[in-house]
Amino acid sequence: MKVLILGADGYLGWPTCMYFSQRGHEVIGIDNYFRRNASTELDCEALIPAPNLLQRVIIWEETSGKKIKIHIGDVTDYAFLLSIFREYKPDVVIHYAEQPSAPYSMINRDKAAFTLQNNLMTTLNVIYAVKETNPECHIIKLGTMGEYGTPNIDIEEGWLEIEHKGRKDKFLFPRQTGSLYHTTKIQDTDMLWLYVRTWGLRVTDLMQGPVYGLSTDESDLDSRLIPHFHYDEIFGTVLNRFIVQAVAGHPLTVYGKGNQTRGFLNLKDTMQCVYLSAEQPAEHKQLRIFNQLTESFSVNQLAEKVKIVGNRLGYNVEVNSIENPRVEKEDHYYNVNFTGLMELGLQPHFLTDNVMEEMFKVVDRYKDRINRDAFFKGIQWK
Ligand SMILES: NC(=O)c1ccc[n+]([C@@H]2O[C@H](COP(=O)([O-])OP(=O)(O)OC[C@H]3O[C@@H](n4cnc5c(N)ncnc54)[C@H](O)[C@@H]3O)[C@@H](O)[C@H]2O)c1
């Protein structure tokens, strides 16, 4: 396959580039370094120094003998994106290039406006570029489990059949979310559905839960190939943050009661999910939605796991409940259907003690770089 990866420098984008490249596919990556620049601006840089994307592909070629082509540019710039589609004619485009943080989108009006503009415009541009150059091209789009929120019914895989006054129809599962970032993801899904219906595009929308981990088979080949690893309040996901807090001797910051439950997955499983989706594409005129997670935990359960493993490794891990800066349900029902990716062949890597121990070991190597001010900046939803 010829695979175009948008957001190729990111936490998920870079390991995805290597994953496809390693398996013999031609990979073209695009990024505008938004994430690097935003984390410098907000003083929450990644734990592990990562060479820039152009240097990363040189290291990858030295390590694997395989080439990845990179273009630094902005996916909201339609002329730029269109020129890439025209030059390479990809079979599949994987769209990661969005502002991915809920807290970032809630900082102030300007960050909200940027999130809205960036996320919707990148998606619109991808849709138009596919339509204009090759409507056969399969769009794989990263959505989020956060689109659904925490309804008091089981969460189905994207769609819900409804019977109303004796008649039936199938609709997108009701979505009510808790941040502007998540709202842009809902709007992306709605936009994709519109153009699947009207133009017959083929789209897979992956409703992904928070990802943890910093190891893939490819990134383990050379420490300079490790993905960005954020642990801060803005760009870090919860388990990654808890492990860095444990290593730093900082209490784990549990928001409110800590009964908030979400579906999680290992970075290695994100690779599999995206790859399986690309190998077995959606049909024409199909918006295929998968719930991308492998197991669910409450925040308290994650904190407890980190505490047990951390204490066993000799850290003195404390857990501290702090006032919840977000507006979210702290006690709620959570039961998700996620059979679709398993049926495609996903073989989950679960959150074992061994997986956490390996994460502790890597984080410990970089403990002098931990910025304790980044753990909690107190971005308020209210
Ligand atoms: N990491 C998770 O836990 C998680 C969970 C659910 C969904 N997602 C989604 O997966 C995708 C990737 O997430 P991630 O964690 O790798 O985030 P990331 O910020 O590390 O990666 C996104 C990349 O896209 C780039 N980018 C953003 N806007 C761009 C633009 N206009 N033009 C070019 N490049 C642009 C950024 O510079 C960054 O390198 C995002 O869409 C995110 O919403 C991530």
PDBQT file of the ligand as one rigid body, heavy atoms in Angstrom, charges set to zero:
ROOT
HETATM    1  N1  LIG A 401      -3.133   9.565  22.208  1.00  0.00    +0.000 N 
HETATM    2  C1  LIG A 401      -4.348   9.191  22.605  1.00  0.00    +0.000 C 
HETATM    3  O1  LIG A 401      -4.518   8.652  23.703  1.00  0.00    +0.000 OA
HETATM    4  C2  LIG A 401      -5.524   9.399  21.698  1.00  0.00    +0.000 A 
HETATM    5  C3  LIG A 401      -6.780   8.875  22.087  1.00  0.00    +0.000 A 
HETATM    6  C4  LIG A 401      -7.873   9.056  21.252  1.00  0.00    +0.000 A 
HETATM    7  C5  LIG A 401      -7.728   9.730  20.051  1.00  0.00    +0.000 A 
HETATM    8  N2  LIG A 401      -6.508  10.236  19.696  1.00  0.00    +0.000 N 
HETATM    9  C6  LIG A 401      -6.391  10.955  18.411  1.00  0.00    +0.000 C 
HETATM   10  O2  LIG A 401      -5.338  10.374  17.659  1.00  0.00    +0.000 OA
HETATM   11  C7  LIG A 401      -4.683  11.382  16.893  1.00  0.00    +0.000 C 
HETATM   12  C8  LIG A 401      -3.192  11.378  17.196  1.00  0.00    +0.000 C 
HETATM   13  O3  LIG A 401      -3.019  11.627  18.599  1.00  0.00    +0.000 OA
HETATM   14  P1  LIG A 401      -1.593  11.770  19.239  1.00  0.00    +0.000 P 
HETATM   15  O4  LIG A 401      -1.712  11.406  20.675  1.00  0.00    +0.000 OA
HETATM   16  O5  LIG A 401      -0.592  11.102  18.393  1.00  0.00    +0.000 OA
HETATM   17  O6  LIG A 401      -1.402  13.359  19.157  1.00  0.00    +0.000 OA
HETATM   18  P2  LIG A 401      -0.088  14.170  18.743  1.00  0.00    +0.000 P 
HETATM   19  O7  LIG A 401      -0.371  15.601  19.059  1.00  0.00    +0.000 OA
HETATM   20  O8  LIG A 401       1.123  13.576  19.334  1.00  0.00    +0.000 OA
HETATM   21  O9  LIG A 401      -0.045  13.954  17.167  1.00  0.00    +0.000 OA
HETATM   22  C9  LIG A 401      -0.760  14.754  16.269  1.00  0.00    +0.000 C 
HETATM   23  C10 LIG A 401       0.257  15.314  15.280  1.00  0.00    +0.000 C 
HETATM   24  O10 LIG A 401      -0.452  16.072  14.304  1.00  0.00    +0.000 OA
HETATM   25  C11 LIG A 401       0.274  17.244  14.038  1.00  0.00    +0.000 C 
HETATM   26  N3  LIG A 401      -0.687  18.239  13.552  1.00  0.00    +0.000 N 
HETATM   27  C12 LIG A 401      -1.722  18.808  14.199  1.00  0.00    +0.000 A 
HETATM   28  N4  LIG A 401      -2.356  19.673  13.404  1.00  0.00    +0.000 NA
HETATM   29  C13 LIG A 401      -1.725  19.640  12.208  1.00  0.00    +0.000 A 
HETATM   30  C14 LIG A 401      -1.911  20.303  10.978  1.00  0.00    +0.000 A 
HETATM   31  N5  LIG A 401      -2.882  21.213  10.831  1.00  0.00    +0.000 N 
HETATM   32  N6  LIG A 401      -1.078  20.021   9.949  1.00  0.00    +0.000 NA
HETATM   33  C15 LIG A 401      -0.064  19.121  10.089  1.00  0.00    +0.000 A 
HETATM   34  N7  LIG A 401       0.167  18.446  11.252  1.00  0.00    +0.000 NA
HETATM   35  C16 LIG A 401      -0.662  18.715  12.292  1.00  0.00    +0.000 A 
HETATM   36  C17 LIG A 401       0.925  17.617  15.365  1.00  0.00    +0.000 C 
HETATM   37  O11 LIG A 401       2.061  18.433  15.200  1.00  0.00    +0.000 OA
HETATM   38  C18 LIG A 401       1.259  16.255  15.947  1.00  0.00    +0.000 C 
HETATM   39  O12 LIG A 401       2.571  15.855  15.651  1.00  0.00    +0.000 OA
HETATM   40  C19 LIG A 401      -5.358  12.703  17.226  1.00  0.00    +0.000 C 
HETATM   41  O13 LIG A 401      -6.327  12.994  16.260  1.00  0.00    +0.000 OA
HETATM   42  C20 LIG A 401      -6.031  12.411  18.557  1.00  0.00    +0.000 C 
HETATM   43  O14 LIG A 401      -7.154  13.217  18.753  1.00  0.00    +0.000 OA
HETATM   44  C21 LIG A 401      -5.398  10.091  20.490  1.00  0.00    +0.000 A 
ENDROOT
TORSDOF 0
